Amino acid sequence: MGVAPNKFLAKVASDLEKPNGFVVVEPGRVQDFLDPLPVGRLWGVGRVASQVFDELGIRTIGQVRRLPVELLHQKFGRAGEHLWQLAHGIDDRRVVPDREAKSISHETTFAADVTEMEILRAWLLELTEQVAWRLRRHRLRGRMVQLKLRYGDFSTITRAQTLARPTNVTHDIREAAAAMLAERLPARRLQVRLIGVGVSGFENPDQVQRNLFDDGDHERQGRLDAVADQIKERFGTDALHRASGLLHGAEHRPVPRPDEQC
């Protein structure tokens, strides 16, 4: 996490101590923070710009700051003034905190590879409950369910399934994710380090037409979710879990790393 007077500085600060760092840039120490950093930390400095700076003997942001803006304009055109401003810690862009959500997802990374399918299914249900609950809180329904898996060799795959109708029902999302999990995990590759579930393809719930032939089970699942949400709102999110989600037990339940949750 980076805390700073503007977006550029906050982004640079957040990148310095990954994955678990916390960096604060105080207004009076902006140049002390920027000057020692390599020139590549400036937005817009890629391979070509780095070669130009290298020819000029420029290695750090502090050296860029001391260059005449006219020289930067000569070398980089209109982008030269932008680089000069960033080197001085100037970034006047507005921060826009609220954007329309494109997807909602949760994932967890295990301390060691998981090799038991029942543990993965239980985690899948727990992650699905978290995603579905957030969907309902934000009055969203989505058509696409995503599954993310990272194996013991750190190779990662993502798969998606489009549903017949948009949903925020836990049962619907779990069924789609479980089907993809069974398909993507042959016994020889049952060594999973990360699992995640997400939903996207949102539609306005007020514009979603009800299916005249909705089956009774779907309606029951919706009512079950509504009751579960009421209990969680009153007693906390850990107050209620579906029974199959308890199979992994405390001994199989690593604490998710905060930086691995979306």
C-alpha positions in Angstrom: 0.0 0.0 0.0 1.2 3.5 -0.9 0.0 6.7 0.8 1.1 9.9 -0.9 0.0 13.4 -2.0 -1.0 12.3 -5.5 -1.8 9.2 -7.7 1.7 8.9 -9.3 3.5 9.0 -5.9 1.1 6.6 -4.3 1.5 4.1 -7.2 5.3 4.2 -7.0 5.1 3.8 -3.2 2.8 0.8 -3.5 5.2 -0.9 -5.8 8.3 -0.5 -3.7 7.6 -3.0 -0.9 5.5 -5.7 -2.5 3.9 -7.9 -1.5 3.3 -6.9 2.1 4.7 -3.5 2.4 3.3 -0.1 3.5 5.0 3.1 2.3 4.0 6.6 3.3 5.4 9.6 1.3 4.9 12.8 3.3 4.4 16.0 1.4 7.6 17.6 2.6 9.7 14.6 1.6 8.6 14.0 -1.9 12.0 14.7 -3.5 13.8 12.7 -0.9 11.6 9.8 -1.9 11.8 10.2 -5.7 15.4 11.3 -6.3 17.2 8.0 -5.6 14.8 5.9 -7.6 15.7 4.6 -11.1 14.4 6.6 -14.0 12.3 3.6 -15.1 9.9 4.3 -12.2 8.6 7.3 -14.2 5.3 6.6 -16.0 6.0 6.5 -19.8 9.6 5.5 -19.5 9.9 2.2 -21.4 12.6 0.6 -23.4 13.0 3.4 -26.0 12.9 6.2 -23.4 15.4 4.3 -21.2 17.8 4.2 -24.1 17.6 8.0 -24.6 18.2 8.6 -20.9 21.1 6.2 -20.9 22.7 8.1 -23.8 22.3 11.3 -21.7 23.9 9.6 -18.7 20.7 9.8 -16.7 20.1 6.9 -14.2 17.9 8.4 -11.5 14.7 10.5 -11.2 16.8 13.1 -9.3 18.9 13.5 -12.4 15.8 13.9 -14.6 14.6 16.6 -12.2 17.7 18.6 -12.7 17.4 18.6 -16.6 16.1 21.7 -18.3 12.5 21.1 -19.4 13.5 22.4 -22.9 15.9 19.5 -23.3 13.2 16.9 -22.3 10.8 18.5 -24.7 13.5 18.3 -27.4 14.1 14.6 -26.7 10.6 13.4 -26.0 8.2 16.0 -27.5 5.1 16.8 -25.6 5.8 13.9 -23.2 9.0 15.6 -22.1 7.1 18.1 -20.0 5.0 15.3 -18.5 8.2 13.5 -17.4 9.6 16.7 -16.0 6.5 17.2 -13.9 6.5 13.6 -12.6 10.2 13.9 -11.7 9.2 16.9 -9.5 6.4 14.9 -7.9 3.6 16.8 -9.8 0.5 14.9 -10.8 -2.8 16.8 -10.9 -5.0 14.0 -12.0 -8.2 13.5 -9.9 -8.7 10.4 -7.9 -11.9 8.7 -8.8 -12.6 6.1 -6.1 -16.0 4.8 -7.3 -16.1 2.8 -10.6 -18.7 0.4 -11.8 -17.7 -3.1 -10.8 -16.8 -5.4 -13.7 -16.5 -8.6 -11.6 -16.6 -9.8 -8.0 -14.2 -12.6 -6.9 -12.5 -14.2 -4.0 -9.4 -16.4 -3.9 -7.1 -18.0 -1.3 -3.5 -19.2 -1.4 -2.6 -22.3 0.6 0.6 -22.5 2.6 1.3 -25.9 1.0 -0.1 -27.8 -2.0 -3.6 -29.2 -1.4 -3.9 -32.8 -2.7 -7.4 -33.8 -1.5 -10.4 -33.0 -3.7 -12.8 -32.8 -0.7 -10.7 -30.0 0.8 -10.8 -28.1 -2.5 -14.6 -28.6 -2.9 -15.1 -27.3 0.6 -13.0 -24.2 -0.1 -14.8 -23.8 -3.4 -18.1 -23.6 -1.5 -16.7 -21.1 1.0 -15.4 -18.8 -1.7 -18.6 -19.1 -3.6 -20.6 -18.1 -0.5 -18.4 -15.0 -0.2 -18.9 -14.0 -3.8 -22.6 -14.6 -3.9 -23.1 -12.7 -0.6 -21.3 -9.7 -2.1 -23.4 -9.9 -5.3 -26.6 -9.8 -3.3 -25.4 -6.9 -1.1 -24.7 -4.9 -4.2 -27.9 -6.0 -6.0 -26.0 -7.6 -8.8 -26.5 -10.7 -10.9 -24.0 -12.1 -13.3 -24.0 -14.6 -16.2 -20.4 -15.7 -16.2 -18.7 -17.8 -13.5 -14.9 -18.0 -13.4 -12.6 -20.5 -11.8 -9.0 -19.8 -11.1 -6.4 -22.5 -10.2 -2.7 -22.2 -9.5 -0.9 -25.5 -9.4 2.2 -26.5 -7.3 4.5 -25.7 -10.2 2.9 -22.1 -10.2 1.3 -22.5 -13.6 -2.1 -20.8 -13.5 -5.3 -21.4 -15.5 -8.6 -19.6 -15.6 -11.8 -21.0 -17.0 -15.3 -19.5 -17.4 -18.8 -20.8 -17.9 -21.7 -18.7 -19.1 -25.0 -19.4 -17.4 -28.4 -19.5 -19.0 -29.6 -16.6 -16.9 -27.9 -14.0 -14.6 -27.8 -15.1 -11.0 -26.6 -14.3 -7.5 -27.8 -17.6 -6.0 -25.0 -19.5 -4.2 -26.2 -22.8 -5.5 -26.0 -21.7 -9.1 -22.5 -20.3 -8.9 -21.2 -23.3 -6.9 -22.6 -25.8 -9.4 -20.9 -24.1 -12.3 -17.6 -23.7 -10.4 -17.7 -27.3 -9.2 -18.2 -28.6 -12.7 -15.2 -26.7 -14.0 -13.1 -27.9 -11.0 -13.9 -31.5 -11.7 -13.0 -31.0 -15.4 -9.7 -29.2 -14.8 -8.3 -31.4 -12.0 -7.4 -34.9 -13.2 -5.9 -37.0 -10.5 -2.3 -36.6 -11.7 -2.5 -32.8 -11.2 -4.2 -32.7 -7.9 -1.6 -30.4 -6.4 -3.3 -27.0 -6.0 -1.7 -23.9 -4.4 -4.4 -21.4 -5.1 -8.1 -21.5 -5.9 -10.5 -18.7 -6.7 -14.1 -18.1 -7.8 -15.5 -15.0 -9.6 -18.6 -13.8 -11.3 -18.9 -11.2 -14.1 -21.3 -10.2 -16.9 -23.5 -8.2 -14.6 -27.1 -7.2 -15.5 -29.3 -4.8 -13.7 -31.5 -6.9 -11.4 -34.5 -4.6 -12.2 -34.2 -5.4 -15.8 -33.7 -9.2 -15.5 -36.9 -10.9 -16.7 -38.1 -13.8 -14.5 -38.3 -17.2 -16.1 -42.0 -18.3 -16.2 -40.8 -21.8 -15.8 -38.4 -21.3 -12.8 -38.1 -24.6 -11.0 -39.1 -24.9 -7.3 -35.5 -25.8 -6.3 -34.1 -22.5 -7.6 -36.7 -20.6 -5.7 -35.9 -22.5 -2.5 -32.2 -21.8 -3.0 -33.0 -18.1 -3.3 -35.0 -18.2 -0.1 -32.2 -20.1 1.7 -29.7 -17.4 0.6 -32.1 -14.7 1.9 -32.3 -16.3 5.3 -28.5 -16.8 5.5 -27.9 -13.2 4.6 -30.2 -12.0 7.4 -28.3 -14.2 9.9 -24.9 -12.9 8.7 -26.1 -9.3 8.8 -27.2 -9.7 12.4 -24.5 -12.0 13.8 -21.5 -11.6 11.4 -20.2 -13.3 8.3 -18.8 -16.3 10.3 -22.1 -17.0 12.0 -23.4 -19.4 9.3 -21.8 -21.8 6.8 -23.3 -24.6 4.7 -22.4 -28.0 6.1 -20.3 -29.2 3.2 -18.1 -26.2 3.7 -16.9 -27.5 7.1 -15.3 -30.6 5.7 -11.8 -29.2 5.6 -11.8 -28.6 9.3 -9.4 -26.3 11.2 -6.4 -28.4 10.5 -6.9 -27.9 6.7 -7.8 -24.3 6.9 -4.9 -21.9 6.2 -5.5 -18.2 6.7 -5.8 -16.5 3.3 -3.2 -13.9 2.7 -4.8 -10.4 2.5 -3.0 -9.6 -0.7 -4.4 -12.6 -2.4 -8.0 -11.7 -2.1 -9.9 -9.6 -4.7 
